[in-house]
Amino acid sequence: MTISLSRPKGPGVLNPEAPDPKCLTQGLRTMTRMTTLTSPFLIGFDEFERALERIAKTATDGYPPYNIERVPRSDTQPELLRITLAVAGFTRDQLDVTLEENQLVIRGRQTDDKSRVYLHRGIAARQFQKSFLLVDGMEVMGAAMTNGLLVINLARPEPEKIIRRIDIVERD
C-alpha cells in the first residue's frame, strides 16, 4: 500500500513548491481598528464606543441564562426594565448584586460540599459573573429571588427635552 503525501494542485490551491512560507501572506493587508462611530457629526461618543467594545467582549458568556423585558408604566410606577436570571441551585447568600459606577454586576458563588459522596454528579457547583452596562440615570429599584429566578427591576430615566438658544456674538 502506498500513501501519497503530495498536495493537490489547481486553481485556488497554494503553490506546494513555494520556496518561502511568506507566500501564505502575500496579498494580505494588515488589519487596523475600525471604529463604529466615525461620522464627523458624532462628537464626544468615544466613551460610548469603548462601552460597546467592552460589551462585545463579554457578550459570549451564556451562563446563567437571562431575560430582559420592558414593563409598561402603570399608575403607581414608571416604565421599568426587568432583568431575570435563572439561578436555580443558588441561595440568596450565594448571590451578590452590586452597582459599580454605571455597571450592574451580578455574581454567584457556590462551593462544593465536601461531606457529600456522589455516585453521579451532573450538577456542578458553579461560579458566574454577569455585567450589564446601564445608561446614565438608570436607577436600580430592587432585586428579589423566587423559585430559582433572580429578578432585578430598573427604572428608565425620563429624557428631558431641552431646547436652548445659543447666541451668536460678533467679533472683529
C-alpha positions in Angstrom: 0.0 0.0 0.0 1.3 3.4 -1.0 0.2 6.7 0.7 0.7 9.9 -1.3 1.5 13.0 0.7 1.6 15.4 -2.2 -0.5 18.4 -2.1 -3.3 18.9 -4.7 -2.7 21.4 -7.5 -5.0 23.6 -9.4 -6.9 26.9 -9.2 -7.3 28.2 -5.6 -4.6 25.9 -4.2 -1.4 27.4 -2.7 1.8 26.5 -4.6 3.2 23.4 -2.8 6.6 24.1 -4.2 6.8 27.7 -3.0 10.3 28.2 -1.5 9.3 30.8 1.0 6.5 30.3 3.6 5.7 34.0 3.3 3.8 33.2 0.2 0.9 32.4 2.5 0.6 36.0 3.5 1.2 37.6 0.1 -1.6 39.9 -0.9 -2.9 40.2 2.7 -3.2 43.6 4.3 -2.6 44.3 8.0 -5.9 44.9 9.8 -6.5 48.2 11.6 -9.0 49.0 14.2 -12.3 50.0 12.6 -14.3 52.5 14.6 -18.1 52.2 14.5 -18.8 55.9 15.2 -16.8 57.6 12.5 -19.2 60.2 11.4 -17.9 63.8 11.8 -21.3 64.7 13.3 -20.8 62.3 16.3 -18.7 64.4 18.7 -17.8 63.0 22.1 -19.0 59.5 21.6 -15.6 57.9 22.3 -16.8 56.7 25.8 -19.9 55.2 24.2 -17.7 53.3 21.7 -15.5 52.0 24.4 -18.6 50.7 26.2 -19.7 48.9 23.0 -16.3 47.2 22.8 -16.5 46.1 26.4 -19.9 44.7 25.9 -18.8 42.8 22.7 -16.0 41.1 24.7 -18.3 39.8 27.5 -21.4 39.0 25.4 -20.3 35.5 24.6 -20.9 34.0 28.1 -24.3 32.4 28.2 -24.4 31.3 31.9 -26.7 32.0 33.6 -29.4 32.4 31.1 -31.4 35.7 31.4 -34.3 37.7 30.0 -34.6 41.4 29.7 -38.2 42.7 29.4 -39.9 46.0 29.3 -42.6 46.5 31.9 -45.1 49.2 30.9 -45.8 52.2 33.0 -48.7 51.9 35.5 -50.5 54.4 37.7 -48.1 53.7 40.6 -44.7 53.1 38.9 -42.7 54.3 35.9 -41.8 52.2 33.0 -39.3 49.5 34.1 -36.7 47.2 32.6 -36.7 43.9 34.3 -33.7 41.5 34.2 -34.5 37.9 35.2 -31.7 35.5 35.7 -32.2 31.7 36.1 -30.1 30.9 39.2 -31.5 27.5 40.2 -29.4 25.9 42.9 -28.1 29.2 44.3 -29.3 30.6 47.7 -29.7 34.3 48.4 -26.5 34.3 50.4 -24.5 32.9 47.4 -25.6 35.8 45.1 -24.3 39.3 45.1 -25.8 42.3 43.2 -23.8 45.5 43.1 -23.8 48.7 41.1 -20.3 49.8 40.2 -20.5 53.2 38.6 -22.8 52.5 35.6 -22.3 48.8 35.6 -24.7 46.4 37.3 -22.7 43.3 38.3 -24.3 40.0 39.5 -22.0 37.4 41.0 -22.9 33.9 42.1 -20.5 31.7 44.1 -21.2 28.1 45.0 -18.8 25.9 46.9 -18.5 22.1 46.8 -20.0 20.3 49.8 -17.1 18.0 50.7 -19.2 15.9 53.0 -21.3 14.5 50.2 -20.3 11.4 48.2 -21.7 11.4 44.7 -22.4 8.3 42.7 -23.1 10.5 39.7 -22.6 14.3 39.5 -24.4 16.1 36.8 -25.0 19.3 38.6 -21.7 21.1 39.2 -21.1 23.9 41.7 -20.5 26.9 39.5 -19.5 30.5 39.8 -20.5 33.3 37.5 -20.3 37.0 36.9 -22.8 38.8 34.7 -22.4 42.5 33.9 -24.9 45.0 32.4 -23.8 48.5 31.4 -26.5 51.0 32.4 -27.2 54.3 30.8 -26.6 57.4 33.0 -29.5 58.0 35.4 -30.8 54.4 35.3 -32.0 53.5 38.8 -31.9 50.0 40.3 -35.3 49.7 42.1 -34.5 46.4 43.8 -33.9 42.7 43.5 -35.9 39.7 44.5 -35.5 35.9 44.3 -38.4 33.5 43.7 -38.4 29.9 42.6 -34.8 30.0 41.3 -35.2 33.2 39.4 -33.4 36.4 40.4 -35.4 39.5 39.3 -33.9 42.9 39.2 -36.0 46.0 38.3 -34.6 49.1 36.8 -36.3 52.4 36.3 -35.7 54.1 33.0 -34.9 57.7 33.2 -37.3 60.1 31.6 -35.3 62.0 29.0 -35.5 65.7 29.4 -36.3 67.7 26.2 -34.0 70.6 26.4 -34.0 73.3 23.7 -31.6 76.1 24.4 -30.9 79.0 22.1 -27.2 79.8 21.5 -26.5 83.5 21.0 -24.1 84.3 18.2 -21.7 87.1 19.1 -20.0 89.2 16.6 -16.2 89.5 16.7 -14.0 91.9 14.8 
